């Protein structure tokens, strides 16, 4: 068998666990990953959680089950460690909507603006930015900036518009959007609310205004999990990538979680999971095993680019509220 083949009948979970021990590897997974990947991961989190975990791990190998920009962050903060991404094609619609050359021209057109850039972007765009933010920490970081400081925000226009409302700022917004969070149907969520009048709607701020206006709670993936954990409600409509519901069901089996429907009728489309992230879905348990076994696909980047991209990420870590009383980590130099 070659390193790109899997023997028939192989116990993938047992082999992944063996390779993890032998190679001193840590498996990090985003909440939007398939359930079986979430269950085998050493740590499951949102972008800020995972950035912090990547910055403090002592593993020799980091297998990042997420999308490319997340794995790049792990490499940026861990230049001497091997970082693997199970599928090299696992990209992001927001990253693809914001090319580095176009972003630089945009910055040059606004020389007096600070660039606050959402973490869903390439290493090249990070290197051209002043501060990186996530949906968990963006509001807190914006409030630390002088009120008269003009700000550019890229690449998600919906998150940027939400933050403008929350903070009273007038950030100039890049016109990007997440293909998953733009898919939710206002009409069908209203139908669900009518069918479940006691249900609360919680939505990610990457959703358009029409969806956020229906929400009882708006927050990052971590904030959504905290909301359903602390709320007295028994039923929730979840307007973000539905794989996050796996963690909710594990922690709160007594509650009901309904994925918000997309614009397309899933029944008419033959059960098409329209609100599943197609990029996250590229990672599978089989590809995770092959990445560990063969040491590829590997995240690499020029040292000059990595060092430039590290600066705005470190500013983010320094400016982020510490997680529940802990000190935010320093990234590796």
N, C-alpha and C positions, 0 to 999 in steps of 0.2 A: 504493500500500500504506500502511496506517496503522501506528502503532507497536505495535499489538496483533496484527498479522498478519505472517506469514513468507512471502516469495516462494517459489514452487515452485522446487526445485533450488538454493536458497541454500546455500552452503558455510558452515554454522554455525560451525565451528571457525575458519575464516579470518576471518569477520566478528567473532567474539568477540575474536580476537587484534587485529584492526584497532581495534575500539572500546576495548579495554583500553589500547592505546598512545595513542590520541587523547585519552582522558579521564583518563589517568594513574590507571588503576584497578588494584586488586589483588583477586584472586579467592582467598578463603579457603574451604577445604572441610573438613568433618569426615570422619573415616574411615568413617562410615556412609552417605556419599553414593554415588550410582551411580558405577560405574567410570569412565564417560566424563567425569564431572565431576571426579573425583579426578585424572584424567590431564591435564585442562586447567588445573587450579588452580595458582596460584603457590605455595601452601603448603597442605599437608594435615596435620591434627593432631587431638589430643583437645582437650577444653575448656580445659585449662590452657595447652597449646601455643598455641591460637588466641587466648586472652585476652592472652597475652604478645605475640603477633604483632600483634594489633590495637592494643595499647598503644604499639607502636614504629614502626608503618608511617608512611611519608611520602607515601603515595598520597592523591590528592584524593577518590577514590571507593573504598569497600570494598564488594565484592559478597560477601555471606556466604552460602555454600551450606551450610546446616545448618538449624537450627530457630530460631524467633523469639527465644527467650531468649538464644541465642548472638549473634544480630545486635544485640539490645538491649545486650549487654555491649560490643560494638564501638562502638556509639553513645555509651554512657556514658563510655567512656574516650577517645572522639574526638568531642567535641561539635561541632566546626567542620567535620567531614568528612561527606560524603554516605555513608550506609550503606543498601545495598539488600539485600532478601531476595527471591530469585526467585519464591517463592510466599508470599503473606501469610498463608495458612492453615496454614503449616508450624509447628504448635504442638508440644506435648509432654504426654504423659499425666501426668507428675509435676507440671508447671506447673499443669495443669488441676485436679489433685487438691488444690491448696493455694491457695485464694483469699486475697486480702489481708485482707479483713474477718475471716475465720475465723482467719487467722494472728495478727492483732493481738489478738483475744480470747484466743487460746492464750498469747501472750506475756504479756498482762495477768494471766493466771491463775498465772504463774510469775515474779513480779517480781524474784526473786533469781537467775534463770538468765541466762546468756549465750546468745544465739541464734547457733548455728553452722548456716548454711543452705547446702545443696547448691546449686550454680550452676544446676541445672535448676529454675528458678523465675522468676517474672515480675519486672520492674523494681520493681513496687510492693512485693513481698515482700522483695526485696533491700534496699529503702529502710527496711524495718522490722527488718532483721537487724543483728547486730554484726560478724560475719565471714562472708564467703562462702568456700566450699571446693569443691574438685573431688575426684573419686575418686583423683586422683594425689597430692594434697597434704593431704588431710583428716587422716590419721594424724599426720603431722609437725606440723600446726597444733595438733591436740588435745594433743599432748605438750608444747607450749609453754605451755599454760594450767595454772594452779595445780590441784593434785590435788583440793582441796576446793571448787573452783568448779563449781556445778551448771550443766549444759548442756542446752539444747534443741537437737534435731537434726531438721531437716525438709528436703525432704518425703519422702525414700525410707527406709522402715522397714528394708528389707533391708540397705542400705548402712550405716545407723545401727547395726543389730544386729551386723553384721560389725565395725564400728569399736569397739563396746563390748567385744567379745571380744578384739580386738587390743590395746586400750589399757587394759583393766580398768576403764573408766569405766562409769557407769550413766546415760547420757544419756537424757532423756525424748524419745521418738520420735514424730514425726508419722506417721499411718497411710497414707502414700502408697506407690505402687509403679509400676515401669516395666512397661508392657504387653508389651514385648518380652522382658525378662529374666524375667518371670513365666511365660512360655510354654514354657520348656524342659522336656522330659520326663525325669524321673529314670529311668523304666523304659527308655526308648529309648536314653539315654546308656549305661546298663549293658549293653544289647544291643550297642551300638557297641564298648564296651570289650572285650566277649567276642569280637567279630569282629576286633578289632585290639588284641591283648593288649599290644603294645609301645607303643601310642599314649599320649600324655600329655594329660590334660584341663586346659585353662586356662579360667578363668571370670571374668567381671566381678562385682564385689561387689554389684551391684544384683540378682543372682540370689538366690532363696530358699536357706535353709540346706541343704535337701536336695540342691541342685545343687552348692553350695560344698563339701559334704562329699565329693563325688565327685572334686573337682578336685585335681590335683597342684600347681596354681598358681592363685592368686587375685590379680587386679590390675586396674588401670585399662586403658583401651585402649592407652595408651602402654606400660604395664608388660607387657601381653600381647605386644605386638610385640617388646619387648626379650627376653622370655622365650623365644619361639620362635627368636629370632636367636641366642641364646647357648647354648641347650640342644643336647646331642648327639643328642637323639631325632630320628627321621626322620618321625614321624607325630604329628599333634596333632588333638585334638577341640576345637573353638573354641566356647565357650558365651558368645557375645555377638553383636551384630548382624553377620550374615555378610559384609557389604560390606567389613569390615576385612580379610578374607582376600585381597582384591585386592593390598594392599600386601605381604602375606606372600609371595604367589606371585611378585610382581615381584622381591622381594629374595632369596628363597630358592626358586628353581625346582626345586631338588633335593629339597625336602621336600614332604610330603603334608599338606594341611589339610582337615579334615572339619568342616562346620558341624554343631553340635549340633542335633538334631531337636526340634521342638516337640511339644506334647501331641497335637495333631491329626495324623492320618496324612496327610502331604502327598500321597501317591499317591491316597488315597481322596478327598481334597479337590480333585483335579484339578490337583495341583502348586502349591497355594496356598503362597506363601512366608510361612508363619505367623510366623517369627522375623525377618522384615524389618520395620523401623520404617516404619509407614505415613505418618508425618509427614515423615521424611527423604525418602521416595519422591516427595513432591509436587514437589520441585525437579527440573527436567529441563534438558537442554542448551538446549531451545527457550526455556524460561522464563528461563534465564540470559541468553541473547541478548536477549530482549525487555526484561529489566530494565536491561541496559546501554544498549540503544538508546533506551528511553523514560524512563530515570531513575526507575523505579518498579517494584514497591512500595518505598517509602522508610520507614525507621524514624525516627519522630519521638517526642519526649516532652517534657513541660514541664521547664524548666530546674531548677525546685525539686526535682522528682522525680529528675532525672538526678544532681544534686549530692548528694542524700541516698543514692542507690544507689551512687554512686562510693566513698563512705567505706568500706563493708565490702569492696568489691572491692579497693581499695587496701590495706586491711589484709591481705587474702589475698595479694596480690602481694608485700607486704613480709615476710610470714611464711613464704612458700613457699621451699623449698630452691632455690637458684639452678640453672638448667639447665646442668649440666656445666661448672662453673667460671665461668659468666657471672653478672653482676649482674642481679637481677630488675628489670624496668622500672618507672618511675613512670608512672602514667596522666596524661593531660592534665587540667588543672584546668578 
